Amino acid sequence: MSTVISVENVTKSYRLGQIGGGTLKEDFSRWWAKLRGQPDPLLKIGEEHHARHIGEQFWALDDVSFDIKEGEVVGIIGRNGAGKSTLLKILSQVTTPTSGQIKIRGRIASLLEVGTGFNPEMTGRENVFLNGAILGMTKAEIRSKFDEIVAFSEISEFIDTPVKRYSSGMYVRLAFAVAAHLEPEILIVDEVLAVGDAEFQKKCIGKMQDVSKGGRTVLFVSHNMAAVSKLCQRCVLLDGGRLKLFGPTEEVIPHYLKSGKETDGIRIWGEGENTQDSRLKMRALRILAPDGTVAGHVDIRKPIAIEVEYQIMETVPQFRIGLRVVTRDGTLAFSTGDSIDPGYAAGPRAAGIYSTRCFIPGNLLNEGYYSLTMGADIPFKKILFFQEAAVGFTVEQTSNLSTRFPEKWLGVVCPLLEWQTKSLG
């Protein structure tokens, strides 16, 4: 297979605190936040702790190099602030690198954020033709794909409505349908698919698989390791703007999930690294043994608690904590949230320091390594915090009674079930 994307020693830097936001509105927002002693609203997640070093350079990408072959589906993974979005913007030619070069062979369709490339005053129908024209397609070519695009997006009754009236989910449905069906040689998709519902995400993954089977190339950024594992043959792992690993997905994901300090059962967030929204500060995430101590290794037969400690800075209309338990290979074991508890209070949450615990019974998870992805939000309105692989722990068999089975029998759960045997004569 021939190389369609070549990234050679690419760097991208920004000079903090020196360059305007680009519009009068953004410059005023930055000035007003500074006047009130609040964080710079224009800084991306991961840059906050650099803000006090006015005039210094922030390296969003630092000497990144890799090649992607024709027809490959490649995942780009890493923590918040790792440089994933910056890399995609450079590949999509939205921005240019500070140094280094990229070589791209083929037409690119990008879906980087909700509504990218859409004119809000135009209808969905008009935006389909506009996007096709931007990709260099003729009106006849677009028309031949139009019915298929609308059918995939499932918004046919709103296709002649101005897109400024669309919900974020409708935006994504139409934007992905356009990007995937207008036959680009390279399709770039960011985490924006998380806006859609589960059934639509499943459709999108299936479509991306079809696109790759047709010989076209797909770049996929996601925090959902199960989706990355299912879809991608290889992965790019970014960490702090640097290329940490590039190789087969089954090797890269375990390395990512079990990296650094997140393997010892506790995560403490310091100042400047935990503020994704000024209304919430994450303080700690802990795995607790039955005696209340922090445990990075837990007995398969004993219950554990997951403790989230956080501070709400000002009253929010509603608040919810969510957790995902993920295996070493990226398989989602289960998801849960405090809102499913019968005692969950759906009303306003006042400012203060809180501790929320989730209890996992013994004899549930099988032996192996697990990571926790954690999020907090105002339901259906605003994500206040999200971090994948925030903490890790290992479930082990420590008693004499073995639960081990041949490898092909192993699964995510290992419940201690009741069995009965009786003689029938």
C-alpha positions as CSV (number, residue, x, y, z in Angstrom):
1,M,0.0,0.0,0.0
2,S,1.2,3.5,-0.8
3,T,1.6,6.3,1.8
4,V,-1.2,8.8,1.7
5,I,-0.2,10.9,4.8
6,S,3.4,11.6,5.9
7,V,4.0,13.7,9.0
8,E,7.7,14.7,9.3
9,N,9.0,16.4,12.4
10,V,5.9,18.5,12.9
11,T,5.8,21.0,15.8
12,K,3.2,23.6,16.7
13,S,3.8,26.3,19.3
14,Y,1.8,29.2,20.7
15,R,3.1,32.2,22.5
16,L,1.0,32.5,25.6
17,G,-0.5,35.8,26.7
18,Q,1.0,37.8,23.8
19,I,-1.4,37.2,20.8
20,G,-4.9,38.4,20.7
21,G,-7.9,36.1,20.5
22,G,-8.5,37.0,16.8
23,T,-11.8,38.9,17.4
24,L,-12.8,41.9,19.5
25,K,-15.3,39.6,21.4
26,E,-12.6,37.1,22.3
27,D,-10.1,39.8,23.4
28,F,-12.8,41.4,25.6
29,S,-13.6,37.9,27.1
30,R,-9.9,37.4,27.9
31,W,-9.6,40.9,29.5
32,W,-12.8,40.5,31.5
33,A,-11.7,37.1,32.9
34,K,-8.4,38.5,33.9
35,L,-10.0,41.5,35.6
36,R,-12.1,39.1,37.7
37,G,-9.2,36.8,38.5
38,Q,-10.5,33.9,36.5
39,P,-8.7,31.5,34.1
40,D,-8.1,32.7,30.5
41,P,-11.3,31.4,28.7
42,L,-9.4,31.1,25.4
43,L,-6.8,28.6,26.7
44,K,-7.3,24.9,25.7
45,I,-7.6,22.2,28.3
46,G,-4.0,21.3,29.4
47,E,-2.6,24.8,28.9
48,E,-3.9,26.4,32.1
49,H,-0.9,25.7,34.1
50,H,1.2,27.6,31.5
51,A,-0.8,30.7,31.6
52,R,1.2,32.5,34.3
53,H,4.3,32.2,32.2
54,I,3.4,35.2,30.0
55,G,5.5,35.3,26.8
56,E,6.6,31.7,27.0
57,Q,5.9,29.2,24.2
58,F,3.5,26.4,24.7
59,W,4.3,23.4,22.5
60,A,1.0,21.8,21.4
61,L,3.0,19.4,19.2
62,D,6.7,18.6,19.5
63,D,8.6,16.8,16.7
64,V,5.9,14.4,15.7
65,S,6.5,12.0,12.8
66,F,4.6,9.0,11.3
67,D,3.3,7.6,8.0
68,I,-0.2,6.3,7.2
69,K,-0.9,3.9,4.4
70,E,-3.8,3.9,1.9
71,G,-6.9,2.2,3.3
72,E,-5.7,2.2,6.9
73,V,-8.0,3.1,9.8
74,V,-5.8,4.8,12.4
75,G,-6.8,5.9,15.9
76,I,-5.3,9.0,17.5
77,I,-5.5,8.7,21.3
78,G,-4.2,10.5,24.4
79,R,-5.3,12.4,27.4
80,N,-6.9,15.9,27.3
81,G,-4.3,18.4,26.1
82,A,-2.1,15.8,24.5
83,G,-2.3,17.5,21.1
84,K,-4.8,15.4,19.3
85,S,-7.0,18.2,18.1
86,T,-4.0,20.3,17.1
87,L,-2.7,17.4,15.0
88,L,-6.1,17.0,13.3
89,K,-6.3,20.7,12.5
90,I,-2.9,20.6,10.8
91,L,-3.8,17.5,8.8
92,S,-7.1,19.1,7.8
93,Q,-5.1,22.2,6.8
94,V,-7.1,24.4,9.2
95,T,-3.8,25.6,10.6
96,T,-0.2,25.3,9.6
97,P,2.7,23.7,11.6
98,T,5.3,25.9,13.2
99,S,8.0,23.7,11.7
100,G,8.2,20.4,9.9
101,Q,5.9,19.3,7.0
102,I,3.0,17.1,6.1
103,K,2.5,15.4,2.8
104,I,-1.0,14.4,1.9
105,R,-2.2,12.5,-1.2
106,G,-5.9,12.7,-1.8
107,R,-9.0,14.7,-1.0
108,I,-9.8,15.2,2.7
109,A,-13.2,15.5,4.5
110,S,-13.0,16.5,8.1
111,L,-15.5,16.4,11.0
112,L,-13.6,18.2,13.8
113,E,-16.5,19.9,15.7
114,V,-20.2,20.3,15.5
115,G,-21.3,22.2,12.5
116,T,-17.8,22.4,10.9
117,G,-18.2,23.9,7.4
118,F,-21.9,24.6,7.8
119,N,-23.5,28.0,7.1
120,P,-26.1,28.4,9.9
121,E,-28.4,30.6,7.7
122,M,-28.6,28.0,5.0
123,T,-30.8,24.9,5.0
124,G,-29.5,21.3,5.4
125,R,-30.1,20.7,1.7
126,E,-28.0,23.8,0.7
127,N,-25.2,22.9,3.1
128,V,-24.9,19.4,1.6
129,F,-24.3,21.0,-1.8
130,L,-22.0,23.6,-0.3
131,N,-19.8,21.0,1.4
132,G,-19.7,18.9,-1.7
133,A,-18.5,21.9,-3.7
134,I,-15.8,22.6,-1.1
135,L,-14.6,19.0,-1.6
136,G,-14.4,19.7,-5.3
137,M,-17.4,17.6,-6.4
138,T,-19.7,18.6,-9.2
139,K,-23.4,19.3,-8.6
140,A,-24.3,16.1,-10.5
141,E,-22.0,14.0,-8.3
142,I,-23.5,15.6,-5.1
143,R,-27.1,15.1,-6.4
144,S,-26.4,11.4,-7.0
145,K,-25.4,11.0,-3.4
146,F,-28.0,13.3,-1.9
147,D,-30.7,10.8,-1.1
148,E,-28.2,8.4,0.5
149,I,-26.9,11.2,2.7
150,V,-30.3,12.3,3.9
151,A,-31.4,8.7,4.6
152,F,-28.2,8.0,6.7
153,S,-28.7,11.2,8.7
154,E,-32.3,10.4,9.5
155,I,-33.4,14.0,9.4
156,S,-35.3,14.1,6.1
157,E,-38.2,16.1,7.6
158,F,-35.8,18.9,8.6
159,I,-33.6,18.9,5.5
160,D,-35.1,22.2,4.2
161,T,-34.8,23.9,7.7
162,P,-32.0,26.4,8.4
163,V,-29.3,24.5,10.3
164,K,-29.1,27.2,12.9
165,R,-32.3,25.6,14.3
166,Y,-30.7,22.1,14.5
167,S,-29.8,20.5,17.8
168,S,-26.2,19.4,18.2
169,G,-27.2,15.8,17.5
170,M,-28.9,16.8,14.2
171,Y,-25.8,18.8,13.3
172,V,-23.6,15.8,13.8
173,R,-25.9,13.4,11.9
174,L,-25.9,15.5,8.8
175,A,-22.2,16.6,9.0
176,F,-21.0,13.0,9.3
177,A,-23.3,11.8,6.5
178,V,-21.9,14.5,4.2
179,A,-18.3,13.8,5.2
180,A,-18.6,10.0,4.8
181,H,-20.7,9.9,1.6
182,L,-19.1,12.4,-0.6
183,E,-16.2,10.0,-1.3
184,P,-13.1,11.7,0.1
185,E,-9.9,9.7,-0.1
186,I,-9.2,10.6,3.6
187,L,-11.9,10.9,6.3
188,I,-10.9,12.6,9.6
189,V,-13.4,12.2,12.5
190,D,-12.9,13.8,15.9
191,E,-14.7,12.9,19.2
192,V,-17.6,14.9,17.9
193,L,-19.5,11.6,17.4
194,A,-19.9,11.4,21.2
195,V,-22.8,13.9,20.7
196,G,-24.9,11.4,18.9
197,D,-26.9,8.6,20.5
198,A,-25.5,5.1,20.8
199,E,-27.4,3.7,17.8
200,F,-26.1,6.5,15.6
201,Q,-22.5,6.0,16.8
202,K,-22.8,2.3,15.9
203,K,-24.0,3.4,12.4
204,C,-21.0,5.8,12.1
205,I,-18.5,3.1,13.0
206,G,-20.0,0.7,10.5
207,K,-19.8,3.4,7.8
208,M,-16.2,4.1,8.6
209,Q,-15.4,0.4,8.3
210,D,-17.2,0.4,4.9
211,V,-15.1,3.5,3.8
212,S,-11.8,1.8,4.7
213,K,-12.8,-1.4,2.9
214,G,-13.3,0.8,-0.2
215,G,-9.6,1.7,-0.1
216,R,-10.0,5.0,1.6
217,T,-8.2,6.1,4.7
218,V,-9.8,7.0,8.1
219,L,-8.3,8.9,11.1
220,F,-10.4,8.5,14.2
221,V,-10.0,10.4,17.5
222,S,-12.0,9.0,20.4
223,H,-11.9,8.5,24.2
224,N,-13.9,5.3,23.7
225,M,-11.2,2.7,23.7
226,A,-13.7,-0.1,22.8
227,A,-14.6,1.8,19.6
228,V,-11.0,2.4,18.8
229,S,-10.1,-1.2,19.4
230,K,-13.0,-2.4,17.1
231,L,-12.3,0.0,14.3
232,C,-8.6,0.8,14.1
233,Q,-5.7,-1.4,13.0
234,R,-3.0,1.0,14.3
235,C,-3.0,3.9,16.8
236,V,-1.0,7.1,17.4
237,L,-0.5,7.8,21.1
238,L,0.2,11.4,22.0
239,D,1.4,12.6,25.4
240,G,2.2,16.2,26.1
241,G,2.4,17.0,22.4
242,R,5.0,14.2,21.7
243,L,4.5,11.0,19.9
244,K,4.7,8.4,22.6
245,L,3.9,5.3,20.6
246,F,2.7,4.3,17.1
247,G,1.8,0.7,16.3
248,P,-0.8,-2.0,16.4
249,T,-3.9,-1.1,18.3
250,E,-3.7,-4.1,20.6
251,E,-0.3,-2.9,21.8
252,V,-0.9,0.8,22.1
253,I,-4.2,0.8,24.0
254,P,-2.9,-1.3,27.0
255,H,0.2,0.9,27.1
256,Y,-2.1,4.0,27.2
257,L,-4.5,2.6,29.8
258,K,-1.7,1.4,32.1
259,S,0.7,4.4,32.0
260,G,2.3,6.4,34.8
261,K,0.8,7.1,38.2
262,E,-2.7,6.0,37.3
263,T,-2.0,2.4,38.2
264,D,-1.8,2.6,42.0
265,G,-5.5,3.1,42.8
266,I,-5.4,6.8,43.5
267,R,-5.4,10.0,41.5
268,I,-4.9,13.4,43.1
269,W,-5.5,16.5,40.8
270,G,-3.3,19.5,41.5
271,E,-4.1,23.1,40.8
272,G,-4.3,24.1,37.2
273,E,-4.7,20.5,35.8
274,N,-8.3,19.8,36.8
275,T,-10.3,22.9,35.8
276,Q,-12.3,22.2,32.6
277,D,-15.1,24.3,33.9
278,S,-14.8,27.1,36.5
279,R,-17.8,25.7,38.5
280,L,-16.0,22.4,39.4
281,K,-12.6,21.4,40.7
282,M,-11.8,17.7,40.9
283,R,-9.7,16.8,43.9
284,A,-9.2,13.0,44.0
285,L,-10.3,9.6,42.7
286,R,-9.6,6.6,44.9
287,I,-10.1,2.8,44.8
288,L,-10.8,1.7,48.4
289,A,-10.5,-1.7,50.0
290,P,-13.1,-2.9,52.5
291,D,-11.1,-1.4,55.4
292,G,-11.1,2.0,53.7
293,T,-7.5,2.1,52.6
294,V,-6.4,3.0,49.1
295,A,-5.8,-0.2,47.0
296,G,-4.2,-0.6,43.6
297,H,-4.6,-4.4,43.9
298,V,-7.9,-5.8,45.1
299,D,-9.1,-9.3,46.0
300,I,-11.5,-10.8,43.4
301,R,-13.8,-11.9,46.2
302,K,-14.0,-8.7,48.2
303,P,-16.1,-5.6,47.5
304,I,-14.4,-2.3,46.7
305,A,-15.5,1.3,46.7
306,I,-14.7,4.1,44.1
307,E,-14.5,7.4,45.8
308,V,-14.7,10.7,43.9
309,E,-13.8,13.9,45.9
310,Y,-14.6,17.3,44.3
311,Q,-15.4,20.9,45.0
312,I,-18.4,22.8,43.5
313,M,-17.4,26.4,43.3
314,E,-20.9,27.9,42.7
315,T,-24.4,26.4,42.8
316,V,-25.2,24.4,39.7
317,P,-28.8,23.5,38.6
318,Q,-28.1,19.8,38.7
319,F,-25.0,17.6,39.0
320,R,-24.1,14.1,38.0
321,I,-21.0,11.8,38.3
322,G,-20.4,9.0,35.8
323,L,-17.9,6.2,35.6
324,R,-16.7,3.7,33.0
325,V,-14.8,0.6,34.0
326,V,-12.5,-0.5,31.0
327,T,-10.4,-3.6,30.6
328,R,-6.7,-3.6,29.5
329,D,-7.6,-4.0,25.8
330,G,-10.2,-1.2,25.8
331,T,-13.3,-3.3,26.3
332,L,-16.0,-1.5,28.3
333,A,-16.9,-3.7,31.3
334,F,-19.7,-1.5,32.4
335,S,-20.8,2.2,32.9
336,T,-22.6,3.6,35.9
337,G,-23.6,7.0,37.4
338,D,-24.9,8.3,40.7
339,S,-28.1,9.4,39.0
340,I,-29.3,5.7,38.8
341,D,-29.4,5.5,42.6
342,P,-32.9,5.8,44.1
343,G,-31.6,8.4,46.5
344,Y,-30.1,10.7,43.9
345,A,-31.2,14.3,44.3
346,A,-32.0,15.9,41.0
347,G,-32.2,19.5,42.2
348,P,-29.6,22.2,42.5
349,R,-26.2,21.3,44.0
350,A,-24.8,24.1,46.3
351,A,-21.2,25.2,46.5
352,G,-19.0,23.0,48.7
353,I,-16.7,20.0,49.0
354,Y,-18.3,16.6,48.3
355,S,-17.4,12.9,48.3
356,T,-19.4,10.5,46.2
357,R,-18.9,6.7,46.4
358,C,-19.8,3.8,44.2
359,F,-19.7,0.3,45.6
360,I,-18.7,-2.7,43.5
361,P,-19.5,-6.1,45.0
362,G,-17.0,-8.9,45.2
363,N,-17.1,-11.8,42.8
364,L,-18.0,-9.5,39.9
365,L,-14.9,-8.4,37.9
366,N,-12.6,-11.1,36.7
367,E,-8.8,-11.1,37.3
368,G,-6.9,-8.5,35.3
369,Y,-6.2,-4.8,35.0
370,Y,-8.9,-2.1,34.8
371,S,-8.9,1.6,34.3
372,L,-11.6,4.1,35.3
373,T,-12.9,6.9,33.0
374,M,-14.6,9.6,35.0
375,G,-16.9,12.4,34.0
376,A,-19.2,15.0,35.7
377,D,-21.9,17.1,34.0
378,I,-25.1,19.1,34.2
379,P,-27.3,16.4,32.6
380,F,-28.1,17.1,28.9
381,K,-26.6,20.6,29.2
382,K,-22.9,20.9,29.9
383,I,-19.9,18.5,30.5
384,L,-18.0,19.9,33.5
385,F,-15.2,17.3,33.6
386,F,-14.0,14.3,31.7
387,Q,-10.9,12.2,31.9
388,E,-10.3,8.8,30.4
389,A,-8.0,6.3,32.3
390,A,-8.0,8.6,35.3
391,V,-7.0,5.8,37.7
392,G,-6.2,2.1,37.4
393,F,-6.4,-1.0,39.6
394,T,-5.8,-4.7,39.3
395,V,-8.1,-7.5,40.4
396,E,-6.3,-10.5,41.7
397,Q,-7.0,-14.0,43.0
398,T,-5.5,-14.1,46.5
399,S,-7.4,-17.0,48.2
400,N,-6.6,-20.7,47.8
401,L,-9.8,-21.4,45.8
402,S,-8.9,-20.8,42.2
403,T,-11.2,-19.1,39.7
404,R,-8.9,-19.6,36.7
405,F,-10.2,-21.2,33.6
406,P,-8.6,-21.9,30.2
407,E,-7.8,-18.6,28.5
408,K,-10.7,-19.0,26.0
409,W,-13.1,-19.2,28.9
410,L,-12.1,-15.9,30.5
411,G,-14.5,-12.9,30.4
412,V,-14.9,-9.5,32.0
413,V,-17.0,-10.8,34.9
414,C,-16.5,-13.8,37.1
415,P,-19.6,-14.1,39.4
416,L,-19.7,-16.6,42.2
417,L,-23.0,-18.3,41.1
418,E,-24.9,-21.0,43.0
419,W,-24.7,-24.5,41.5
420,Q,-26.6,-27.6,42.4
421,T,-25.9,-31.2,41.5
422,K,-28.2,-34.2,42.3
423,S,-28.1,-37.8,41.4
424,L,-31.0,-39.0,39.1
425,G,-30.2,-42.7,39.9
